[in-house]
């Protein structure tokens, strides 16, 4: 696996997991944790956050990292 993909998965994966945990914690005021864990909405949201993190933020971070190294 290339360094780019390792970086993107590491950076975007951490962001996706953080956002999922934070949003789940924030919504415990309205819905109990057990209700959230049993709903498909949580897992759809997790996949969406991971995809945006890996492909969006990870790519953007890689490009910024490469442009800074070239300076």
BAMARSE-499047 format. One record per residue (C-alpha): residue in three letters; x negated, y, z. Coordinates in steps of 0.1 Angstrom, whole numbers, always signed. Last residue first. Layout:
<pts>
ALA, X, Y, Z
...
</pts>
This chain:
<pts>
UNK, -90, +243, -3
UNK, -84, +208, -17
UNK, -76, +194, +18
UNK, -48, +220, +22
UNK, -32, +211, -11
UNK, -33, +174, -3
UNK, -16, +179, +31
UNK, +11, +201, +16
UNK, +18, +175, -10
UNK, +19, +147, +16
UNK, +42, +167, +38
UNK, +67, +174, +10
UNK, +66, +137, +1
UNK, +72, +127, +37
UNK, +99, +153, +42
UNK, +119, +142, +12
UNK, +113, +105, +5
UNK, +106, +92, +40
UNK, +126, +116, +60
UNK, +156, +118, +37
UNK, +157, +81, +34
UNK, +152, +76, +72
UNK, +180, +101, +80
UNK, +204, +85, +55
UNK, +196, +50, +68
UNK, +202, +62, +104
UNK, +235, +80, +94
UNK, +248, +48, +78
UNK, +238, +29, +110
UNK, +256, +53, +133
UNK, +287, +55, +110
UNK, +290, +17, +112
UNK, +304, +19, +147
UNK, +295, -5, +175
UNK, +266, +15, +187
UNK, +287, +47, +188
UNK, +314, +31, +209
UNK, +288, +17, +233
UNK, +272, +52, +236
UNK, +304, +69, +246
UNK, +320, +94, +222
UNK, +324, +131, +227
UNK, +296, +140, +251
UNK, +276, +110, +238
UNK, +274, +129, +205
UNK, +242, +147, +215
UNK, +225, +114, +224
UNK, +234, +99, +191
UNK, +222, +130, +173
UNK, +189, +129, +192
UNK, +183, +92, +186
UNK, +191, +94, +149
UNK, +170, +125, +145
UNK, +140, +110, +162
UNK, +143, +78, +142
UNK, +144, +97, +109
UNK, +115, +120, +119
UNK, +93, +91, +130
UNK, +101, +73, +98
UNK, +94, +103, +76
UNK, +59, +108, +90
UNK, +49, +71, +92
UNK, +67, +61, +60
UNK, +53, +91, +41
UNK, +18, +86, +54
UNK, +17, +49, +45
UNK, +32, +57, +12
UNK, +5, +83, +3
UNK, -23, +61, +16
UNK, -14, +34, -9
UNK, +0, +0, +0
</pts>
